[in-house]
Amino acid sequence: MGGKAKDAEIVPGIMGETPNELLAGGSALVRLENHTQMQIAVQRPRDEAKILKAALAELETYPSAAEEAVYHKPVGRADECPKCKAKTWYKETCERCGAEVPMKYAEGLSIRAAENLACRWSNSAWAAEILADDGEIVNGVAIFLDYENNTRRAVPFRVSRKYKTKRGEVKTMAEDRFNDLKVRAETSKALREVITRSLPAGLKKEYENKAREVFEKNAKRPEIAKRVIRGFAKFGVSDEMIERLLGKRLDALAAEDLVRLKGVYNALDEGDITVEAAFGTGGPAQDQEKPEDRAASLRERLAPAPPAPDLEPTPEVVEREIIEPEEPPFEADEKPETVAEHDDARQEALFNLHTGLVDLGASEADQDTLVWVKTGKTAMSQLTRAEAVSLFQGLGEYGDRPGEKAGGGLGRLKAMLRAEKGKKNREQGGLFK
């Protein structure tokens, strides 16, 4: 060296100048970061009791967080009349006695609540990333890492620029609306899903119960009720629509009604459901057309058809498109579906059913038993779309009830499965063990 100052060295695997060296260096840094996080997790393990205590105390300190913690998503009318016990076929009123049929709801933690819990769940990390964008569909993935348990969960998601209008027309969403609203909303929902799948069921349930308790206590104040109802105005929801959904006049709403109503608001605000799906009609729609657009569309439909060509045309190859249906998944389709649309709707119904059972705490054996006792099929993958939707709607009966211990809904589900399995085995000679 001759005493000459030594030039700065490039450490192999950490830094570099060429693209390959930079790529290798990035991988090495990621490995180093993960290794460091795992060492910290070993030295400072999380205190779950302390995390739960702090999370529940947060709801008392910030009551507004309790309002935003839970969503309620209407999934259709009950299949049995509460008055005469007749089948309702999911209609608003009972055909036998004329009584109003109550709405059923899917419930869960909101995006904000999931993020709050994840922030307190130490020795973990979560993120979402867009993997590809081909101009039609955006593909991404949400990831949750638990350094203490050395586990990793990933939830992929896809967002299509296409959407279907109420008339069945397929259109492309405006680019700014797609990037600023649709992609962000779907990314947030994927993050919520991967977080809630990764956190303990007990922590989620205790947090959800506490949020209901805090908000129900505050909902008795008149100004809270007015604020909740006024909030729906930005979605174009009228007082009459709210009364129709809840089956009560606004001046007769109880605290538990306001809790449910705020949950519907949260579902709308986070993009989990549309106004039309929640209330049946009304609200601003992304397919709303200008008068001149409607006039042009009418002229196109009234224009005479072009003469048929002399030669038989070559069949056009239509690429499969991912189309987001405007109608809620629980309603019967009034227009024919393409094969691709039918398959997408069936997969969505199966996914909703599986996620609902997982959130309830049902094991794979419980899921198989439920499918068998209700449909006679031996695997969830064999279900039709209608069967999956019907089973998903039935899960509303097994949500934990107010005052019930955590896991009470799962206990009632297991008791039902034992009774039904025993009955069916006796009928079929013990085919299902």
Long-range contacts (C-beta under 8 A, 24 or more apart in sequence): 34-145, 34-147, 37-123, 37-125, 37-147, 38-147, 38-150, 40-123, 40-147, 41-123, 41-147, 41-148, 42-148, 44-122, 44-123, 45-123, 45-148, 46-121, 46-122, 46-123, 46-148, 48-200, 48-203, 51-120, 51-121, 51-122, 51-203, 52-203, 52-206, 52-207, 54-120, 55-116, 55-117, 55-120, 55-203, 55-207, 56-206, 56-207, 56-210, 58-116, 59-207, 59-210, 59-211, 59-214, 60-214, 63-214, 63-215, 63-218, 65-112, 65-113, 65-116, 65-211, 66-210, 66-211, 66-212, 66-214, 66-215, 66-218, 67-215, 67-218, 67-228, 67-262, 68-110, 68-112, 68-113, 68-266, 69-109, 69-110, 69-112, 69-113, 69-116, 69-207, 69-208, 69-211, 69-215, 70-107, 70-108, 70-109, 70-110, 70-113, 70-208, 70-211, 70-212, 70-259, 70-262, 70-263, 70-266, 71-107, 71-108, 71-109, 71-110, 71-263, 71-264, 71-266, 71-267, 71-270, 71-272, 72-105, 72-106, 72-107, 72-260, 72-261, 72-263, 72-264, 72-266, 72-267, 73-105, 73-106, 73-107, 73-263, 73-264, 73-267, 73-272, 73-273, 73-278, 74-103, 74-104, 74-105, 74-245, 74-264, 74-273, 74-277, 74-278, 74-328, 75-104, 75-105, 75-106, 75-328, 75-330, 75-392, 75-393, 75-396, 76-103, 76-104, 76-328, 76-330, 76-331, 76-393, 77-101, 77-102, 77-103, 77-104, 78-102, 78-103, 78-104, 79-390, 79-393, 79-394, 90-330, 90-393, 100-247, 102-247, 103-245, 103-246, 103-247, 104-393, 104-396, 105-260, 105-263, 105-264, 105-396, 106-352, 106-356, 106-392, 106-395, 106-396, 107-208, 107-263, 107-399, 108-196, 108-208, 108-359, 109-192, 109-196, 109-204, 109-207, 109-208, 110-192, 110-266, 110-270, 111-188, 111-189, 111-191, 111-192, 111-270, 113-207, 113-208, 113-211, 114-191, 114-192, 114-195, 114-196, 114-199, 115-191, 115-192, 115-195, 117-195, 117-199, 117-203, 117-204, 117-207, 118-144, 118-195, 118-199, 121-199, 122-148, 123-147, 123-148, 124-148, 124-198, 126-191, 126-194, 126-195, 126-198, 128-187, 128-190, 128-191, 130-183, 130-187, 135-161, 136-160, 136-161, 136-162, 136-321, 137-161, 137-322, 138-183, 140-186, 140-187, 140-190, 141-190, 142-187, 142-190, 142-191, 142-193, 142-194, 143-194, 144-194, 144-195, 144-197, 144-198, 146-198, 151-198, 153-194, 153-197, 153-198, 154-194, 155-190, 155-193, 155-194, 155-197, 156-190, 157-186, 157-187, 157-189, 157-190, 158-322, 159-183, 159-186, 160-321, 160-322, 160-323, 160-324, 162-321, 162-322, 162-323, 162-324, 163-286, 163-287, 163-323, 163-324, 163-326, 164-287, 164-323, 164-324, 164-325, 164-326, 165-287, 165-326, 166-285, 166-287, 166-326, 168-335, 169-287, 170-321, 170-323, 171-287, 173-286, 177-286, 181-271, 182-271, 185-270, 185-271, 186-271, 188-270, 188-271, 189-270, 189-271, 189-272, 193-355, 196-359, 197-358, 201-361, 201-406, 201-407, 202-406, 205-400, 205-406, 205-407, 206-406, 209-400, 209-406, 212-259, 212-402, 215-258, 215-259, 215-262, 216-255, 216-256, 216-258, 216-259, 217-255, 219-255, 219-258, 219-259, 219-262, 220-255, 224-258, 225-253, 225-258, 228-258, 228-261, 228-262, 228-265, 229-261, 231-265, 232-265, 232-268, 235-268, 235-275, 235-283, 235-284, 236-275, 236-282, 236-283, 236-284, 237-275, 237-279, 237-282, 237-283, 238-282, 241-279, 241-280, 241-281, 241-282, 242-279, 244-279, 244-280, 245-278, 245-279, 256-402, 273-328, 274-326, 274-328, 276-326, 276-327, 276-328, 277-326, 277-327, 277-328, 285-326, 287-326, 329-389, 330-389, 330-392, 330-393, 342-385, 345-385, 346-384, 346-385, 346-388, 349-383, 349-385, 349-388, 349-389, 349-392, 350-380, 350-381, 350-383, 350-388, 352-388, 352-389, 352-392, 353-380, 353-383, 353-388, 353-389, 353-391, 353-392, 353-395, 354-380, 356-392, 356-395, 357-395, 360-395, 360-398, 360-399, 360-409, 360-410, 360-413, 361-407, 361-410, 362-410, 362-413, 366-413, 366-414, 366-417, 369-417, 369-421, 369-432, 370-413, 370-417, 372-421, 372-424, 372-432, 373-417, 373-420, 373-421, 373-424, 374-420
